[in-house]
Amino acid sequence: MSIKLHYLKPVIFRYLSLVLGLAGLAAIFWFLWPNRLALRLVSLVLGVFYVLWGTVVHLKSGRVSLRVVAEYLGVALLGSLMLWLVI
């Protein structure tokens, strides 16, 4: 195993978990399409998942700060709110 791959392996796993989580929630979103209440709940779960993912990733890397958590909260709030309003 090369040195670069050794350092990239945890990063690939972290972002793969994000992609799989978001894809799973998108599939649930698609499956529940006509039910507005269920879609709004999925949009909230999507935002919570994103905040938790970002916080855990930065905790594991030792670079978590209030500013980082606030950024993840802001992006999640904006995305969830946009989905909530469109549905």
C-alpha positions in Angstrom: 0.0 0.0 0.0 1.4 3.3 -1.0 1.8 6.2 1.5 -0.8 8.3 -0.3 -3.4 5.6 -0.2 -2.7 5.1 3.5 -3.6 8.7 4.2 -6.5 8.8 1.8 -8.3 5.7 3.0 -10.0 7.4 6.1 -10.9 10.4 3.9 -12.5 8.2 1.3 -14.4 6.3 3.9 -15.7 9.5 5.5 -17.0 10.9 2.2 -18.3 7.6 1.0 -20.4 7.4 4.2 -21.7 10.9 3.4 -22.6 10.0 -0.2 -24.3 6.8 0.9 -26.3 8.5 3.6 -27.5 11.2 1.3 -28.3 8.8 -1.4 -30.3 6.6 1.0 -32.2 9.6 2.2 -32.8 10.7 -1.4 -34.2 7.2 -2.2 -36.5 7.4 0.8 -37.5 10.9 -0.4 -38.3 9.6 -3.8 -40.2 6.6 -2.4 -42.4 8.8 -0.2 -43.0 11.4 -2.9 -46.7 12.2 -2.6 -46.8 12.3 1.2 -45.9 15.9 2.1 -45.6 15.4 5.8 -43.3 12.4 5.4 -41.2 14.4 2.9 -40.9 17.3 5.4 -39.7 14.9 8.1 -37.2 13.4 5.7 -35.9 16.9 4.9 -35.4 17.5 8.7 -33.6 14.1 9.1 -31.4 15.0 6.1 -30.3 18.2 7.9 -29.7 16.5 11.2 -27.7 13.8 9.4 -25.5 16.4 7.7 -24.8 18.2 11.0 -24.0 15.0 12.8 -21.8 13.8 10.0 -19.8 17.0 9.8 -19.4 17.2 13.6 -18.2 13.6 13.9 -15.8 14.0 11.0 -14.2 17.1 12.5 -14.2 15.6 16.0 -12.2 12.6 14.7 -9.8 14.8 12.9 -9.3 17.0 16.0 -10.3 20.2 14.1 -13.8 20.8 15.5 -14.7 24.3 16.6 -17.8 26.3 17.2 -17.4 28.0 13.9 -17.3 24.6 12.0 -20.4 23.3 13.8 -22.2 26.6 13.1 -21.3 26.3 9.4 -22.7 22.8 9.2 -25.8 24.0 11.1 -26.3 26.9 8.7 -25.9 24.8 5.6 -28.3 22.1 7.0 -30.8 24.7 8.0 -30.7 26.4 4.6 -31.0 23.1 2.7 -33.8 21.7 4.9 -35.7 25.0 4.8 -35.5 25.1 1.0 -36.8 21.5 0.8 -39.5 22.3 3.4 -40.7 25.3 1.4 -40.7 23.6 -2.0 -42.6 20.6 -0.8 
